[in-house]
C-alpha cells in the first residue's frame, strides 16, 4: 500500500496543528470537540474522479486522522476535465497513485494512503475493514449494495455519491443509531428574564430589550434566579414559545416564589437518527429537497440514476452522449421503477451520463465532504438520506447536437459531452475579471481552469489580490503550500492553475493593485471594455459595493458570493435585467450602547469589546501621540486647538515620556500591577460610590436590576492565574512600547508584584456616570486638575529626544507570542469577574476581538461550484430572470434555497420607465446649457441643480452673472473651476447627478448623466 511521505510522524492534530494556526478559521465552525473526533477518524474514498478528489481535498484540509484512496483505473485524457490533481503526464498511470503525492501536499498532519490494486480491480468488503467512514464515488448500485450491507451491520458510516453532467446524487447511511450531538452548530441562546409565573404552565418573561429567539421544542436551563432557586442549574426543560419575549417551561407550581433576576441558557440536546440501509432506502426513499421549485425532481432522478447504472451493467459501457437510442432504453428502465417519471428529464440524464463538470463536482464534493465530517464528529445534522441536485437550467439555449458532443480527445471532453464543442469554444473565448484570490478565489480559479475559461486565443482571466499568503490560509486556500508563505496570493494562484491546465499559460494575468477609486487609472474604461464579466471573491462589503458600482456603470455581469462557516450565498447581477448588489443589503448589526460597554456589561462580548478598546488606549494611541509630538512640528498647538480631548492627550504624552517612562522591565511590571488596581478595583469602587448597590431610579425601582449587574471590586492575588496573566501580558506590551526586553517567568512577576506598594484609593464625590448613550460624556476619570497648557511645561522638548521613538503595538491576532490576545483575554475575563459574567477562553476571545469570520473549505467549494453553474448561463448570454438563480445554503442543517434574482426596480418620468442600468450620455464635452436644452426639448424637464462628486456645479440661486458664466463653460472646465482641482489625465468621462422638475413643477427622479470629455 502506497503512503504519503508525511505519514511517518503524524502528530496530534488537535494540539500541534491548531497551535500553529492551521485550523484557526475552521475551529470557529466545528469547535475543539468535533476537531478531536475528526482527528481520530480514518476515511476511505473509492474513486478518484473529479468528484472523489474534491471530497478528498476538503476532508484532508479539514484534518481527519487519515485519508485512504482507492482507484487503480488508468488515467485518461477525459479525467483532466475535472480531476485537478492529474496532469497530462499522468495519462496511463493508476488514478489513485497519480493523485496521491499532490493530495498529500495539502496537509502535513493528515497521512494519505493508496490501497493500490491493478486496473479492473473493484472495491471489496475486505478492503474497507478498519475505516470509520467509507465513501464510494461513481460506483455501480450493485457494488454500493454489497458494500453498504456490510457497513450497516458493522457500524461503519457509508456515503455514496456521483455526478453525471448537470446531475448529482448522494446517499447517507450512518447506521441504525447515529447520535447527532449538535444539529445546527449555532451558538446556544441566552437572555435575561424578568419573571417566572408560578403555575402549571410556568411562563417565563424575558427582558424586553431583545427577543429570546427560541423555538418550540428547544430546551433551557437557568442561573442567577433569585427566589425560585430550584431553576438554577435544573435539568433542561422543554419550552413552548408564547411570544417573542415569553415561553413556557411546564409546571412550576411546586417551586418557590420568584423574586427577581435570572438568565436562561439554551441547552443543545443530542438527536438520535435511524438510517435505513440502501437496499431498503431504494424502495422507500426519503429525499432531501435541494430546490423547492423542483419538488418532483428527486423522485425522477432517483429512478434515472438507477436506470443509468443498470444500463451500464447490461452493456458494459455508458450511454452515448445525446444518443436517442441509448436514451430511450434508459427511459424505459427508469419507467419500470417509476412510471410517472418525466421523460424529458430522464432523456437529458441519459444524454449527459458521460459528462463530467467541475462545477457540479464542486457542489457535490463540498456537500459530501461536509457529510463525511458529520459522520466523523457527530457535529451538525446529516442528510437524511437521498440528496439529488441538478442545474438543467445551465444548458445553453441552443442545445447541442449529437455530433457536437462527441469526444475529440481533449481535456474538455467531459464538458463537451454536456455542452458541445461549439459552446466549449465560447467558454475558451470568455474574458473574466476575478477580484480576490483567497479561499473563494482559489476555488474559482481551479474551476475555471478545468472548464477552460479564457483558454482560447481571444480569452483572458485577470485576477487581483494585494494580500500575501499566511499560515492560516493553507487550511482553505488549497492552491497554496507552505513554500508559498509570504508570496502574493494572486501570483501564486495564477501560476498554480496554469500548471493545472497549460492552456492557461499566458492567459491568466495576476495583479496586486486593489480595486478602488485610487486605481481607476488601471481598471479604467479600456480595461472594462476588454472583459465580459466580473466575479467577486471578496471578504468585505465596502469592496463589494465598489465593484457593484463599477459593473453597473460599465454594464458588466457580476457574480457575487460569500461564506460564513457552513453558510454560503450566491447572487447574480445581470445588466438591464436584475437589481444590483447595492439594491438590497442586510441591515447593519446592532451595536452595543457605549455606556453598556463602559459601565454596565452583562455579557462576555461586552467585556471583550471593552478590553479590545483598552488595548488601544494603553498600548497604541499613547505611543502614537508621543511619536507625533516628537516628530510633527506644532503638534501640541494643533492638538490643543482642535481636539475635544486635548487634556487627556497631553496627559498621555506626559505620562509616557516623563512620569511613567520605565527604564527597566521591573518598572513595567509595577506599572501593570497599578493598572490592574485602577481598572478592576479603584474604578469599580468609584462606580459603586457614585451608584451604590441600593441606588434606585427616579421611579423608585432598584437601579442595579435587569441588564445592569452590580459589580464587585477585585482584590489582587498573584496566585490567581488570571490576575497574573494580566500583569504578564500588560508588562510585556508596555515594555514593547519602550523597546525593553520582556520576560514570561511567573516567579519574577510574583516577586515584583508582591512587593509593590499600592497607593490608597478614596472614591471622589461628584463623579458623574453616563447611564444612557444620550447623556453627556463625563470628563475622563483620573485626569489631573492641571490646565493642558501647564501640562506642556512638563514635557521635554522634541529636540532633546531627537531620534527617540516609542513602538505602538499594531494589533495582530494570529501571533501567539506577542501577548496581544493574552492581554485582551485576561483583561476581558477580569472585567467579567467584576460583573459576575462567565469568562471566555482565549479561542473565543480571539474570534470576537479579532472579528474572525468562521470558514471551512467545504462551504467554499460548494458555493464556488454554484457560482460557476451561473457562469455557464452568462457565457451563453441568457437574458430572462427565470434563467438565473440566487442561492443560499447551510451545510449544517443541511439546507438549500434558490430564488430568481429580483428584477431591477423601475422608476418613471413622464411616460419613460428606467432602471439603475440606464443613464443619459453626452459626448464632446458639452456645456451645461446644452445639457439643459436637451432635457427641455426632448423630455420637457427643467434642471434645477447639478452636481459632480462632492462639487455643486450649478443651481438657480448662485446669481445671474455666475450662473451665465457656468452655463456656457465646457463641462470639464466647469468641474475644474468649481472643484479647483485638475481632472486626472486618465479620466475621459464624468458622472453627473441632476435634480429636475416636470411641467407641473414637480420634482422627478431621472438616471445619472455621463459626460464624455
N, C-alpha and C positions, 0 to 999 in steps of 0.2 A: 504494500500500500504506500503510495507516494504521499509525502507530507511537506508542508511549507517549512522553510528553514527557521521561522520564528517560533516553532512549536517546542524547541528544545528546552527553553527556560520560561515556561509560562508562569506569569506572576499572578498574584491575587488582583484580579481586575478591579474589585471594589475599592481597594486601597490605593495601589500604585497609580493606575491609570486615572482614577478620579483625582488623586492628589496632583497629578501633572496637568490637570485641566482638560484632558481629552474629552471628557463627557460633561463639561460644565453646563451646556445648554440642555442636554438630554436629561440630566439629573432633575431639572425642574419639571420635566414631563412625567418621568417614571418614579422618581424617588429612590432612596437608598435600598429599601427592602426589595423592590422589584428588580433593581440592578443586581443585587446579591443573588436572587433566584435565577436570573438570566445567566449570571456568571457560573452557575452550576449546571447549566443545561447543554447537552450535546444534540446538535441538529444535523439531520441528513437531508440533502436536497438531491433528488434524482432528476436529471435532465438539465443540461447546461445550455439550453436555448436562450434567446433574449429574455424570456420571462424568468427562467431559472436563475440566470446570472443577476437579474435585477433584484430578485428576492435575496439571493446570497449576498450581494453587495450591501443591502440595507441591514441585514442581521449581523454581518461581520462588523460593520460600523457601529452597530448598537452594543456589541460587547457580550455575546454569548460565550460559553466556555470553549466549545469547538464547533467548527462547521466542516462537515464531510460532504463531498460531492461525488456523484456517480454519473458518468456518461461516456462510455467508450466509443460512441459513434464517431466516425471521421468528420472533420470539419469540411464543409462545402462552401462555395463562394456565396451561396444564399444566406448562410449563417451570419455573414458580415452585415446583413440588413439590420440586425438588431442586437447582436452579441458584441458588446462594446469592448470586451477583453480579448477578442480574437483579431488577428491580423492576417493579411493575405499570405504571409509566410507560414501560417499555421494550417493552411488547407492540406487535408490528408491526415493530420495528427488527430489523436483522440480528443474530443471536445473538452472533457474534464481536465486532462493532462495539460492541454494548451492554456486553459483558463487559470489553472492553479497558481502560477507564480504572480500573475497580476492581481488576482483576487487576494492573495495572501499579503500583498504590499499594503493593503488598506488599513490594517490594524495590527500592530506588533503584539498585542495582547491576546489575539484570537488565532490559535493554530487552525490552519486549513488543510484538510487531507483529501486525497483522492483514492477511492476504493479500487481503482484500476479496472481490469477486465479487458476483453477484446471486442472488436466490432461485432455486433449482433447479440451480445450478452444483454439480458434483461435483469432488472432488479428482482431479487428473491427474498423470501422470508428470512433465510439465513443471513442475508446481508444487512437487514435492518435491526437486528437484535443489538441492544446496548445503547440505543438512541432514545432521547426523551420526546423528540418531535421528528416526524417523517413527512417530507413534502415531495409530492410527485408532480412533475411538470410535463404536460403533454404526453401522458401515459394513457394507454387504452383503458376503457372501462373494465374490460376483463381483468387486466392486471391490477387496476385500482381495487376491485372487489376482493381479489386474492389477498392483497397486502392489508386492506382495511379489516378483513375478517380477523386477521391475526392481531393487528394493533388494538382493535376494540376489546378483544379478550384479554390483552396483556398490558393494559394501562398505558399504551403509547399514544400520544396525540398525533392525529392524522390530518393532513391537508392535501387536497388535490386541486390543481389549477391548470388552465390552458387558455391560450388566446388563438383565435383564428380570424385574421384580418381585423375588422372593426368589432368583433365579438369576443367577450371574455367570460370565463366561468371559474368559480372557486367553490370548494366544498370543505366543511369542517366536521370532524368527529373527534371531540376531546373526551370521549368516554361517557359512561353512564352516570358518573358522579363527579362532575367538574365544579370546583368551588371558585367562583369569581369574587375576590376579596374587595374589589373596588370597581363597581360597574361604570362609573362616569369619570373618575380621576379628578373631579372638581374639588376645590378646597372645601372642607366642611363649613357650613354656615354657622354663624353665631350672632347673638344680639342681646341687647339688654331688655329686661322685662320690667313692667311697672305693676303688674298684678297677676294673681292666680286665683281663680274662683274656687271656692271650697264646695264642690258639689259632684254629682255623678259624671258630669261631662268635663269638668276641670278646664275651663277656658283660660288660656294664657294670653295676656295682652302685652304687646311689645311697645317699646318707646316709639313714639310716632315720627321720629326723625328718619328712620329707614324701614323699608318693608322687610319682612322676615325672609322671604324668598323660598320658603319650604313648600313641599308638595305633599299631597295625601300619601300616606304610607311611609313617609320619612320617619326616622327615629331621632329622639333628642334626649339629652340628659342636662343636668343643671349644676350650677355652682353659685356661691355667694348669695343664696337666697336667705333672707332673714325672716324668721317666723316659721314658715313651712319648711323647716330644715331637712325633713325627710327626703326632699327632692335633690338635695346636694349629693352628687355622686351616685344617684339612683341608677338602677338598671334602665337601659334605654327604653323610653316609652314611645309607642307608635302614635303618630299625630294625625289629626284630621284638620285640614285648613278651613277656617271660618271666614277669613278675610285677609287683606294684605298685612294687617298688624295683629291678627289673632289666630290662634289654633287651639284645639282641644287635645288633652293628654289622657283622657279617661278619668276614672273615679279618683277624686282627691278628697272625698267627704270624710275619710278617716284620718286625714293628716292634720297637723297643727294649723292654726290660723296664720295666713300670710301677713307679713308686716310690710316689708319693703325690699327693694333691690333684687338682684339675681341676674344671671346670664344663662341663656340656653345655648347649647352646643349640639350641632347635628352629629349623629354617630353613623358612620358608614357600616352597614350590615352586609355580611357576605351573602352571595346568592348562589344557590346550588342548581346546576344545569344538568339535564339528562339528554345527552346526544344519542341519536339513533345511528346505527351503522349504515354504510352506503347501501347495502342490499335492501334495507327497509326504506331508506330515505328516497331511493329512486322511485319507489312505488307510491309513496305518500310524502312528497317533498314539502318542506317548509321553506318559503322563499324570503330572502331579504330584498326588499324593493330598493333599487338604486335610482329609479326615476319614476315618480308618480304619474307623469304624463304617459308612461308606457306600462300601465298597470298590468296589462295582459301579456307583456313581453316575456317575463321569466318562464312562464309555462311553455311558450313556443320554443325558447332557447333550450329549455330542459329536454325537450324531445329532439331538437335539432342537433345538439352536441352528441347525444347518444346515437342518433342516426348516422352522423359522420363517422363516429368510432366504429359502428357496425359495418359501414361501407368499407372502411379501411381494412377491417378484419377479413371481409369477404374477398376483396380484390388485391390485398397486399399493396395498395397504393392509395394516395389521397385523390379526392375528386379533382378533375382538371379545372383550371381557372375559367370561369364563365362558360362552362360546357353544359349545354342544356340536357344532354343525355344523362350525365352523372347527376345533375341537379334533380332531374325528375325521379331518379332512383332514390335519392336521399329524401325527397319529399314523401315518397311512398313509404319508406322505412319510418319516417317520423310520424306519419299519419297512423301507422299501426300502434304507436304509443299514445298519440293524442290526435284524434280525428278532427278536432276543431282548430288545430294549429294553422296559423296564417301561412299560406303557400308562398306569398311574395317574400316574406321574411326568411322562410326556410330556403328558398331558392338563393337568396342573397348569401345566406350562410354557406351553402354549398359552393357558390361561385368563389367565395373568399377563403375557403378552407385551407389553402396553402399559403395564404397571406400571413406576413409576419411584420408587424408595425411597432416601431419603437415607442410611440406614444401610448399605445394600448398596453404594451408590456410595462411601461412606467406606471400606468394607472393600476393595473392588476398587481404588479410587483410590489408597489408601495403598500397596497391594501393587504396582500397576503403576508408580506413581511411583518406587518403590524399584528396580524393574527398569530404568526409564529411567536412573537414576543408576548402576546397574551397567553399563549399556551405555556410558555416558559415561566412567566411571572405571576399569572393569575390577576394581573392588573388590566382593567378595562373589560368591557363586555364583548365576548367573542361573537362572531356572526353565527346565526342560527337558521339553517345550516347551509342552504344553497344560495350563492350570490351570482347573479348574472348581470352583465353590463354590456351595453353596445353604444356605438356612436354612428349609426347608419346615416345620420344627417351630415356626416363629414364627407360622404361620397360626392364627387363632382356633379354639377347639374347635368352635364353631358356624360352619361355613363359610358365607360369604355366598352369596346367590342371584344369578342373572344380573341381576335388576332392581336389586339393592342396589349393584352395582359400576359402574353406568352413569355416565358423566361428567355433572357438574352445572354445568360452567362455573366450577369452583372451583380455587384454587391447590393444593388437595389431591387433584385428580383422579388424579394418578399413584399416590397411595397408596390412594385409594378403589378403583381398578381391581384392587387386590390384596386389600384387607381389607373393602371395602364401606363404605357411608355410615354404617351403624349403629355399626361399630367406630370409624370416624373420630370420631363423637360421643363415644365413651368416651375416646379419646385427648385430645380437647379438654377433657374434664372432669377429666382426671387432675391430681393435685396432687403436685408433686415438689420435694424439697429437694436442691440441689446444693451440696456442701461443697468449695469451691475453684474459682477461675476462672482458673487458669493454663493450661498447654498443653492438658491433658485437658479442663479446664473449658470453655475456648473452643470446642473441637471438639464437646463435648457440647451446649452451648447452641445452636450452629449446627444440629446435627441435630434438636434438639428444636423449634427454630424452624420448620424445614422440615416436620417431622412434624405441627406444630400442637399439641404437648404444652402443656396448660394454657391454651389459647387460648379456650376456651369460657366461658360465664357462670359456671360453677362451678369452673373450673380456675385454677391458680396455679403459678408457679415462684418459689421462694425461692433466692437464691444469696448465699453469703457468702465473703469473702476479705479479710483485713486488709492484704494486700500492695499496694504501688503498682507501677506499670509501669516497668521498666528497659530500657535499650537491648538487652541480650541477650535479652529476652523477644520482641522483634519477629521473631526468626527462626522461632519455633514457635507463638507465641500470636497467631494470624492475625487476631483481631478488633481488635488494637491497631495504632496507627500512630505515627509519630514525634511527632505533635502531642499524643499522649496520655501522653507520658513524665511521670512524677511523679503522675499521677492514680490513683485507686483502681481496681484491676482489676475488681472486681465491678460498679462503677457503669458503667465504660466498656463492659464486655462486655454488660451488660443493655441499655444504650442501643443498641449495635451490632446485637443480634439483634432488638430491637423495630423498628429501622429496616429490617431484613431482612424481617420479617413484621409488618406493622402490627397484626395480630390480637393480638399480644402486648403492645401498648401498655397500660400499667396492669396487666398480668397477670404481670409479672416484677419481683420486689422484691429490690433489692440491699442487702446488709448488709456492715458491716466488722467486726462482732463475731465473733471466732474461736469455734469450738465448744470447750467445756471446762467443768470444774467451776465456773469463775468466771462463766460466762454461762448457768447453768441457770435463772436468773430470766427470761432472754429466750427460750431454747429450752426452754420448760417443757412441762408436760403438755398445756396447751391448744394450744401450737404443734404438738406431735407429733400431737395429735388432728386437726389441720387439714391434715395431709399424708397421702398414700397410700404414700410411699416415700422413700428417701434414696439419692442417688448420690454416692459419694466421688470427688473429683478431687484427692487429697491427695498430698503428697510426703514424708510421714514416718509411721513405724509408730505412734508414740505417739497421734497424732490419729486414725489408722485404728482403733486398738484402742478408743479412747474412743467413736467413733461406732458401732462394732460393739456395744459395751456398751449404748449408748442404744437402738439398734434392737432388740436382744434384749429389753430391758426394755419398750419400747413396742410390741413385736411388729410392727415395720415391715420390709418387704423392703429389702434393701441391695444395691446394685450396686457392686462393688469392682473397681478396675483399677489397673494401673501399667505403666510402661515403663522400660527400661534400654537405651539405644542402640537396636539393631534388635530387641530382645526386648520382649515385652509379655505381660501376663496379664490374665485377667478371672475374676471369681468372683461367683457369685450366692448370696445368703443369703436364704432364704425361711422365714418364721415357721412353726414347728411341722413343718418338713419337713427342712431341711438343717442341717448344722453351721454354726457362726458363723465369722467371720474369725479370732477368737482361738483356735478349736478346734485349728487346726494352723498352725504357723508355721515359717519357715525356722530352722535352727539359727543361733545367734549367730556372727558372724565370728570366726575365730581371731585372738586378739590376740598381738602380738609381745611376748615377755618384756621387761620394762623393763631388765633387765641387758644384753640384746642391744642395745637402743637406746642405752644409756649407754656401754657399753664394747666390745661385740663385734658391730658391724654387719657384715653380709655381703651386703646388697642395697641398692639405691638407695632403696627405700621406707623402710628403716630410717634412713638419713641424712636423708631429707626429714622424717620424723616427729620426729627429734631437732632439726632446725633450726626446725621449727614451735614446738616447746617452747621453744627458745632465744629465739625472737621474743617470746613471752610473758614469759619470765624476764628479758629485758633491757629491753623497751620498754613492757610493760603493767603487770605486777604491782608493780615498784618505784614507778612513778608513782602507782598506785592506793594503795599502802601509805603513801606520803608524803602524799598528799592526805587520807587517813583520819587520819593523825597530826595534820595541820594543822587539820582540821575537826571531828573527833569527840572530845568530852571523854573523858578517861580511856582513850583508845585504847591507849596503851602498856601501861597497867596490865592491861587485859583481854588484850592480846596476850601479855604475859609470863606471865599466869596460865593461859591456856587453850591457847595454840598450842604444838604439839610442835616447831616450828621457829622459836621466838621469837628466838633469837640471830641466825639468818640474816636474819629480817625486820628486826630492829633495825639490823643491819649495812647492809642495803639502804637503809634510810631515812637513816642517817648518810652513806652514800656519795652518795646522790642529793641530799641537802640541804646537805652540808658538804664532804666531802673531794674529791668528783669533780664538783662543780657547775660547769659551764662558763659562762664569761662571753662567749666568742667562738666562732665556728664552727670556728676553727683548733683550739681545745681539744677540740671534738667529734671532729675528725679524729684528734687524738692519742689520745683515748680509744678510738676504733675500732681504731686500729693496735695498741694494747696489748691490746685484747680479742682480736684475731687471734692475737697471741702467746700469750695464755693458753689459748685453745681449741684451736689447731691445732699448737702447738709444746710449750708447757710441760706441758699436761695429758697429751699423748701421751708425752712423756719421763717423766713421773711414772708413767704406767701401765706403761711398759716397764721402769722401775726396780723397780716392785713385782712385775711379772710379766715377767722377761726373755725374750728370744726363745728361749732354750734351756731355759726352765722346763718341768718335767714334772709330770704329775698324780700322785696317790697310787699309781696302778698302774704308774707308770713310762713312760706314754705322753707324747709331746710335747704340752704344753698348747696351743700355737698350731698346731692342726690341725683338720681337718674344718670346721665352720662358723666357728671362731674364726680370724680372719685377723690376723696380726701387723701392727700399724700402723707408719707411719713419720712422724716429725715433719715439718712443713713449714717451710721457711726463707723468710721473706717476701721477695718480689721485686715492686717496684712496676711492673715491666714485664710481669709475668704478669697477663693480663686478669682472671682470676677473683679473684686477690688484691686487685686494685684495686677491682673491682666490689663486693667485700665491704666494703671500707673506705668507699666512696662511699655505699652503702646504709645501713650501720650509723651513719655520722656524721650523715647526714640524718635518720635516725629519732631519734637521740639529741638532735639539735638541735630536732626537733619536740617532744620531751618538755618542752623548756625554752622553747619559743616563740621560738627563734632562727631566723634566716633561713638556709636551706640553700643548697647550690651543687652543680653537677654537672660542674664544669670539671676534667677529669683533670689538667691541668697544675698546678692549685692543689694537688690531692691529692698528686701526686708530690713536689712541692716540700716539703710539710709532712712526709709520712711518711718521706722520705729523710733528714730532719734529726732524727727522733725518736730519743732515747737510750733504748734498751730495757734495763731492769734485768736483770742476770744472774740466771738461774734455776738453782737447785740442787735436784734431787729430794730429797724427805724420806723418811727411814726410817719404817717402821711404819704407812704409809698403807694401809689395808685397801681391797680391791677387791671389790665384790659380784659374785660369779661366777654365782650362781643366784638366781632371784627369792625362793627360800625363805630365803636368807641374810639376816642383819640389814643394814639400810641403813646404810652408814658415814656419819660426820659429813661435812658439806659441805666439799669441798676449798677451801683458800684462806681459811677463816674465821680470824679473829684469835683470840688467846688471851684477849681481854678477856671479863670477865663481862658478860652482857647489861645488867645494871643499871648497870655502869660505863660502857657504851657510851652510855647515855641521857644521861649528863652532857655528851656532846659535841654533843648536839642543841640547836639554837636553840629557844626557847620558841615555841609556835604564835602567841602574841600578837605576837612580834617580826616574824612574817611574815604579819601579818593581810592577808587577801585574796590571798596568793600561792598559786598552784596550778600543778601540772605537768599536761601533756597526755598521758594514756595513749594509745597507738596502738591504736585499735579496728580489729582485723584486717578488711581489705576487699580481697578477691581481685581484684575487677573494675576497680580504678582503677590503671592502669599508670603513673601519675605519683607514686604515694605511697611507692614504694620497698619496699612490704611483700613482694611476691613476688620482687622483685630481691634482697632480703636473704635470704629463705628459699632461693632458688635458689643464690646464691653460698655461703651457709653450708653447705648440703647438699653441694654439689659439692666444697668444700674438705675436708669430712669424708670424702667419697668418695675424694678423693686420698690422704688419710691411710691409708685402708684398701684402696687399690688396687681400688676399685669403679668401674665405668664411670659417669661423671657423666650427669645428665639435663638436657634443655633446659628452658627456662622454662615452656614449654607443658605438659610432663609434670609438672613440679613443681607447677604451679598446680592441675592436676587433683587430684593426691594431697593436697597441703596444704589446698586449698580444699574437698576432698571433693565435687567437682563430679560430678553424675550425668550421664553422656552422654545426649544426647537428639537426636532427629531427627523432623521433622514427619510423615514417612511412617508411622512406627510409631504415633504418637499418633492419626493419622487412622484407621488400621485398627482399633486397639484400641477407640476410642470407637464405631466402627461396630458392632463385636461386642457391646458393652455395650447399644447401642440395640436390637439384634435380640433381646436378652433382655428389654428393657423392654416390647416388644410383648407378651411372654408374661405379664409381671407385670400389665400393664393388662388382659389377658384373664382373669386370675385362675387360671392353670393351677396345679394342685396335685399333680402327680406328679413324682417325681425325674427320670424319664426325659424329661420335657418340657424340662428346662433343661440348659444346657451351660456348664461352666467351660472356659476356653480358654487355650492358651499358644501364642505364635508367636515365630519367629525369622526375620526377613526376610532375614538374611544368608545362611542356608543354602540355600534357604528351608525352613521347617518350620511346620506347623500341627499342634497336638494338642488334641483335645477329650475331655472326660470328663463323665460325670454328676456333679453335686455329691455330696459324701459326706453320707449321712443323719445326722441328729443322733443322737449316741450315746445309748443307753438305759441308765438306771440303774433300780434296783428296791428297794423296801422292802415287805416282806410280799408281797402279790400285786399291788401297784401299780407299774406301769412309768412312768418320767418322763424328760424330756429337759431340756436347758438352757432351753427355751421355757416350762417350767412354773414355777409359783410358788403359794404359799398367800397369799390376800388376806384381810385383816381390816379391817373398816370401823368408823367411830365411835370411834376412839382407845381400843381395849380396854385392859384391864390385862394384865400378864404372866400373872397367874393364870388369866385367861380363855383366853389362848392355850394355856397348859399343859393346861387342861381339854379344849380342843378336840382336841389331839393324843392325849390319853389315851383320850377317849371315841370318837373317830372312826377313829383309826389304831393304837390300842394302842401308842403310842410315848411315851417319857418324855424330856422336855427336860432335858439335863444342863448346857447352857451357852448363854448368849445374848449376842450382841454386835451393835453397830451402829456401822459405820465403824471408828474406832480405839478405841471405848469398850467395855469389858467390862461388860455391864449386870447380869448375874446368873450365879452358879454356886453349887453346894450348899455351898461351903466359906467363904462370906463371913460366916457367923454367923447364928443364928436371928433375932435382932432385926432386923438389916439385911436379911435375906432376906424376912422377913414384910413389912417396910416397902416394899421394892421390888416385891414380887409384887402389891401392891394399889394401886400408883400407876398413874394413866393413863400410857399408853406415852410420850406426848410429854413429860409431866412427868418420867418416869424418865430419858429421854435427856438432858433439860436438867439434871437433878440430877446425873447421873454425869459428863457432859462439862463441866459448869459453863459452858455456852455456850447462849445462846438459839437456838431453831430459827428460821432466817430466815423472814420473812413469806411469801415466795413458795413455801415448801415445804409441800406438803399430803399428803405420804406419806413414809414412812421404809423403807429397805431393811434387813432384819434377817437375820442369819445365826444358825442354831441348830445345836447338836450334840444328837443324840437317840440313845436306845438302845431296842431292841425288848424283847419279853417275856423273851428269853433273856439280857438284859443285854449284848447285842452292839451295838456302835456301828453305826449305819446312816446313809447319806447321804440327805438329803432336799432338795427345792428350797428356794430362799430364800423369805423371807416379806416381804410388802408390808403395812405397817400404815398405813391411812388415818387422818389426824389432822384 
